[in-house]
Amino acid sequence: MTMARVSRSHGRGRAWVAAIAVAAALSLELLKASEGFVLGRRAALGAASLLPILSTKVPAAWAETEGLQLKSIKELAAESKKLDDALRSGRPVVVDFSAAWCGDCKAMAPKLQKIRQEMAGKDVEFITLDVSFAGPGQDMQFMFPYDRDTDKWARRFKVDGLPHVALVDSSHRVQTALVGDVPYDIMQADVEALRKGKELPYVMYDAFKNRASNDILAN
């Protein structure tokens, strides 16, 4: 075998290794993205289920919120109306539990603000609850004021991970909660379906599945 042929063979080998590495990395990311989701009320059995959406997702998160005047989680919470009033308004409610120290919350906030802007005047409420505080007696108590009302809602919505974006219909029934840094397209599609009173295309977390009622005001 000539030196040129050996060189070409090694080059092809390196190319195959690189291609396999890229494919493996992509598959891992797709599996991470699909973990926990239920698509059309059925469990997502493989990463391919989300491929049509993820393939159109803009890689740079800031591209989705270009030109948007972003606000902090604290500002959004301060501007939000009382959750109890929103739930009794007869309109669907998007309830965002976030914290200032939560990296995924900061990543989700601009996407949620973009959807909030798009839905302005479309009969859907957006409420942000700042759960940066810790409960009584915990180490972080001195850093953030304990808010009994917010703690009550966090327990009622069964928040055990952040960000936790609960989607509540006009009859104050919890349809699902999107937990973690969820892709913009998934969140936007769910909020739009919630607004129209349709079945949500993506169901992730259902803490009320085995309960007699998913009415958040009755739990």
The 8 nearest C-alpha neighbors of each residue, nearest first, counted from 0:
[[1, 4, 2, 5, 3, 6, 8, 7],
 [0, 2, 4, 3, 5, 6, 7, 8],
 [1, 3, 5, 4, 6, 0, 7, 8],
 [4, 2, 6, 1, 5, 7, 0, 8],
 [3, 5, 7, 1, 6, 2, 8, 0],
 [6, 4, 8, 2, 3, 7, 9, 1],
 [5, 7, 3, 9, 4, 8, 10, 2],
 [6, 8, 10, 4, 9, 5, 11, 3],
 [9, 7, 5, 11, 10, 6, 4, 12],
 [8, 10, 12, 6, 11, 7, 5, 13],
 [11, 9, 7, 13, 8, 12, 6, 14],
 [10, 12, 14, 8, 9, 13, 15, 7],
 [13, 11, 9, 15, 10, 14, 8, 16],
 [12, 14, 16, 10, 15, 11, 17, 9],
 [15, 13, 11, 17, 12, 16, 18, 10],
 [14, 16, 18, 12, 17, 13, 19, 11],
 [17, 15, 13, 19, 14, 18, 20, 12],
 [16, 18, 20, 14, 15, 19, 13, 21],
 [17, 19, 15, 21, 20, 16, 14, 22],
 [20, 18, 22, 16, 21, 17, 23, 15],
 [19, 21, 17, 23, 18, 22, 16, 24],
 [20, 22, 24, 18, 23, 19, 25, 17],
 [23, 21, 19, 25, 24, 20, 26, 18],
 [24, 22, 20, 26, 21, 25, 19, 27],
 [23, 25, 27, 21, 22, 26, 20, 28],
 [26, 24, 22, 28, 27, 23, 21, 29],
 [25, 27, 29, 23, 24, 28, 22, 30],
 [28, 26, 30, 24, 25, 29, 31, 23],
 [27, 29, 31, 25, 30, 26, 32, 24],
 [30, 28, 46, 32, 26, 31, 27, 25],
 [29, 31, 46, 27, 33, 32, 28, 34],
 [30, 32, 28, 34, 29, 33, 27, 46],
 [31, 33, 29, 30, 34, 28, 46, 49],
 [32, 34, 30, 31, 36, 46, 29, 35],
 [35, 33, 31, 32, 36, 30, 43, 46],
 [34, 36, 203, 33, 37, 204, 43, 42],
 [37, 35, 203, 33, 34, 202, 43, 38],
 [36, 38, 42, 202, 41, 40, 43, 203],
 [37, 39, 201, 41, 40, 43, 200, 42],
 [38, 40, 200, 41, 201, 37, 199, 202],
 [41, 39, 38, 37, 202, 42, 201, 200],
 [42, 40, 37, 38, 39, 43, 36, 202],
 [41, 43, 37, 44, 38, 36, 40, 35],
 [44, 42, 37, 45, 38, 36, 48, 41],
 [45, 43, 42, 46, 48, 33, 47, 41],
 [46, 44, 47, 43, 48, 30, 33, 49],
 [45, 47, 30, 29, 48, 33, 49, 50],
 [46, 48, 50, 45, 49, 29, 51, 30],
 [49, 47, 46, 50, 45, 43, 44, 33],
 [50, 48, 47, 52, 51, 46, 53, 33],
 [49, 51, 47, 53, 52, 48, 54, 46],
 [52, 50, 54, 49, 53, 55, 48, 47],
 [53, 51, 50, 54, 55, 49, 56, 184],
 [54, 52, 56, 50, 55, 51, 49, 29],
 [53, 55, 51, 52, 56, 50, 57, 49],
 [56, 54, 53, 52, 57, 51, 50, 184],
 [57, 55, 53, 54, 58, 52, 184, 182],
 [56, 58, 59, 55, 62, 60, 63, 54],
 [59, 57, 56, 60, 62, 61, 55, 53],
 [60, 58, 61, 62, 57, 63, 56, 64],
 [61, 59, 62, 63, 58, 57, 64, 106],
 [60, 62, 63, 64, 59, 65, 109, 110],
 [61, 63, 65, 60, 64, 59, 57, 58],
 [64, 62, 61, 65, 60, 110, 57, 113],
 [65, 63, 61, 67, 62, 113, 66, 109],
 [64, 66, 62, 67, 63, 61, 68, 113],
 [65, 67, 64, 68, 69, 62, 63, 61],
 [68, 66, 64, 65, 69, 113, 109, 112],
 [69, 67, 66, 70, 64, 65, 112, 109],
 [68, 70, 67, 109, 71, 112, 108, 64],
 [71, 69, 74, 75, 72, 68, 73, 109],
 [70, 72, 74, 73, 75, 69, 108, 99],
 [71, 73, 75, 74, 76, 99, 129, 70],
 [72, 74, 76, 71, 75, 77, 129, 99],
 [75, 73, 77, 71, 76, 72, 70, 78],
 [76, 74, 72, 78, 77, 73, 127, 79],
 [75, 77, 127, 73, 79, 128, 74, 78],
 [76, 78, 74, 75, 79, 73, 80, 127],
 [79, 77, 75, 76, 74, 80, 127, 126],
 [80, 78, 76, 126, 77, 127, 75, 81],
 [81, 79, 82, 78, 126, 85, 84, 77],
 [80, 82, 84, 83, 85, 79, 126, 86],
 [83, 81, 85, 84, 86, 80, 126, 79],
 [82, 84, 86, 81, 85, 87, 216, 80],
 [85, 83, 87, 81, 82, 86, 88, 80],
 [86, 84, 82, 88, 87, 83, 81, 124],
 [85, 87, 83, 84, 88, 171, 82, 92],
 [86, 88, 84, 85, 89, 83, 171, 90],
 [89, 87, 85, 90, 86, 84, 169, 91],
 [88, 90, 169, 87, 170, 91, 86, 85],
 [89, 91, 169, 88, 123, 122, 92, 124],
 [92, 90, 169, 168, 123, 167, 194, 124],
 [91, 93, 124, 167, 123, 125, 94, 166],
 [92, 94, 125, 166, 165, 124, 126, 167],
 [95, 93, 126, 165, 164, 127, 92, 125],
 [94, 96, 164, 127, 163, 128, 126, 97],
 [95, 97, 128, 163, 162, 127, 164, 129],
 [98, 96, 162, 129, 104, 130, 161, 95],
 [99, 97, 131, 130, 101, 129, 100, 104],
 [98, 100, 101, 131, 72, 97, 73, 105],
 [99, 101, 98, 102, 131, 104, 105, 97],
 [102, 100, 104, 98, 99, 103, 105, 161],
 [103, 101, 105, 104, 106, 100, 99, 98],
 [102, 104, 106, 180, 105, 101, 179, 107],
 [105, 103, 162, 107, 101, 102, 106, 97],
 [104, 106, 102, 108, 103, 107, 101, 99],
 [105, 107, 103, 104, 108, 102, 180, 109],
 [106, 108, 104, 110, 105, 180, 109, 103],
 [107, 109, 111, 105, 110, 106, 104, 112],
 [110, 108, 112, 111, 107, 113, 64, 69],
 [111, 109, 113, 112, 107, 108, 183, 114],
 [110, 112, 114, 108, 113, 109, 115, 107],
 [113, 111, 115, 109, 110, 114, 108, 116],
 [112, 114, 110, 116, 111, 115, 64, 109],
 [115, 113, 117, 111, 116, 112, 118, 187],
 [114, 116, 112, 118, 113, 117, 111, 119],
 [115, 117, 113, 119, 114, 118, 112, 111],
 [116, 118, 114, 115, 119, 113, 112, 121],
 [119, 117, 115, 121, 116, 114, 120, 123],
 [118, 120, 116, 121, 117, 115, 122, 123],
 [121, 119, 122, 118, 123, 117, 116, 124],
 [120, 122, 118, 119, 123, 194, 117, 124],
 [123, 121, 120, 90, 124, 194, 91, 119],
 [122, 124, 91, 90, 92, 121, 194, 125],
 [123, 125, 92, 93, 91, 126, 85, 122],
 [126, 124, 93, 92, 94, 123, 127, 115],
 [125, 127, 94, 79, 95, 93, 124, 128],
 [128, 126, 95, 76, 75, 94, 96, 79],
 [127, 129, 96, 76, 95, 130, 97, 126],
 [130, 128, 97, 98, 131, 76, 96, 73],
 [129, 131, 98, 132, 97, 128, 96, 149],
 [132, 130, 98, 129, 99, 143, 133, 100],
 [133, 131, 143, 130, 145, 144, 140, 134],
 [132, 134, 140, 139, 137, 145, 135, 131],
 [133, 135, 137, 145, 136, 140, 132, 150],
 [136, 134, 137, 140, 133, 145, 138, 139],
 [135, 137, 134, 140, 138, 133, 139, 141],
 [138, 136, 140, 135, 139, 134, 133, 141],
 [137, 139, 140, 136, 141, 133, 142, 135],
 [140, 138, 142, 141, 133, 137, 143, 132],
 [139, 141, 133, 142, 137, 138, 143, 135],
 [140, 142, 139, 143, 144, 138, 137, 133],
 [143, 141, 139, 140, 144, 132, 133, 138],
 [142, 144, 132, 140, 141, 145, 131, 139],
 [145, 143, 132, 146, 140, 142, 141, 133],
 [144, 146, 132, 134, 147, 143, 133, 135],
 [147, 145, 149, 148, 150, 144, 132, 134],
 [146, 148, 150, 149, 151, 145, 134, 152],
 [149, 147, 151, 150, 146, 152, 153, 145],
 [150, 148, 152, 151, 146, 147, 153, 128],
 [149, 151, 153, 147, 148, 152, 146, 154],
 [152, 150, 148, 154, 149, 153, 147, 155],
 [151, 153, 155, 149, 154, 150, 156, 148],
 [154, 152, 150, 158, 156, 155, 151, 157],
 [155, 153, 157, 151, 152, 156, 150, 158],
 [154, 156, 152, 157, 153, 151, 218, 215],
 [155, 157, 153, 154, 158, 152, 215, 165],
 [158, 156, 154, 155, 153, 159, 206, 152],
 [157, 159, 153, 156, 160, 154, 163, 161],
 [160, 158, 157, 161, 163, 153, 154, 178],
 [159, 161, 158, 163, 162, 178, 179, 96],
 [162, 160, 163, 179, 97, 178, 104, 96],
 [161, 163, 97, 104, 179, 178, 96, 160],
 [162, 164, 178, 161, 96, 177, 95, 165],
 [165, 163, 95, 177, 176, 94, 96, 178],
 [164, 166, 176, 94, 93, 175, 163, 167],
 [167, 165, 93, 175, 174, 173, 176, 92],
 [166, 168, 173, 92, 172, 171, 91, 174],
 [167, 169, 91, 171, 172, 170, 193, 92],
 [168, 170, 91, 90, 89, 171, 167, 92],
 [169, 171, 168, 172, 89, 214, 91, 167],
 [172, 170, 168, 169, 167, 214, 86, 215],
 [173, 171, 214, 213, 167, 168, 170, 215],
 [172, 174, 167, 213, 175, 166, 215, 214],
 [173, 175, 166, 167, 172, 168, 176, 205],
 [176, 174, 205, 204, 166, 202, 173, 165],
 [175, 177, 165, 204, 164, 166, 178, 203],
 [176, 178, 164, 203, 163, 165, 204, 179],
 [179, 177, 163, 162, 176, 161, 164, 160],
 [178, 180, 162, 181, 161, 103, 163, 177],
 [179, 181, 103, 107, 106, 182, 178, 104],
 [180, 182, 179, 183, 186, 177, 185, 107],
 [183, 181, 185, 184, 186, 180, 56, 53],
 [182, 184, 186, 185, 110, 187, 181, 63],
 [185, 183, 187, 186, 182, 188, 52, 56],
 [186, 184, 188, 187, 183, 182, 189, 201],
 [185, 187, 189, 183, 188, 184, 190, 182],
 [186, 188, 184, 190, 189, 185, 183, 191],
 [189, 187, 191, 185, 186, 190, 184, 192],
 [188, 190, 192, 186, 199, 191, 187, 193],
 [191, 189, 193, 187, 192, 188, 194, 186],
 [190, 192, 194, 188, 193, 189, 187, 195],
 [193, 191, 197, 189, 195, 194, 190, 199],
 [194, 192, 190, 196, 191, 195, 197, 189],
 [195, 193, 191, 192, 196, 123, 190, 91],
 [194, 196, 192, 193, 197, 191, 190, 198],
 [197, 195, 193, 194, 192, 198, 168, 169],
 [198, 196, 192, 195, 193, 199, 194, 191],
 [199, 197, 200, 192, 196, 193, 39, 189],
 [198, 200, 189, 201, 192, 197, 193, 202],
 [199, 201, 39, 38, 189, 198, 202, 188],
 [202, 200, 38, 199, 37, 39, 189, 203],
 [203, 201, 37, 175, 36, 38, 204, 40],
 [202, 204, 36, 37, 35, 177, 176, 175],
 [205, 203, 176, 175, 206, 202, 177, 178],
 [204, 206, 175, 207, 208, 203, 176, 174],
 [205, 207, 208, 204, 157, 209, 156, 175],
 [208, 206, 210, 213, 205, 209, 212, 173],
 [207, 209, 205, 210, 206, 213, 211, 212],
 [210, 208, 207, 211, 206, 212, 205, 213],
 [211, 209, 207, 212, 208, 213, 206, 218],
 [210, 212, 209, 213, 207, 208, 214, 218],
 [213, 211, 210, 214, 207, 217, 218, 172],
 [212, 214, 172, 207, 173, 215, 210, 211],
 [215, 213, 172, 217, 212, 216, 171, 173],
 [216, 214, 218, 217, 172, 213, 171, 173],
 [217, 215, 214, 218, 171, 86, 172, 83],
 [216, 218, 214, 215, 212, 213, 171, 172],
 [217, 215, 216, 214, 155, 213, 212, 156]]
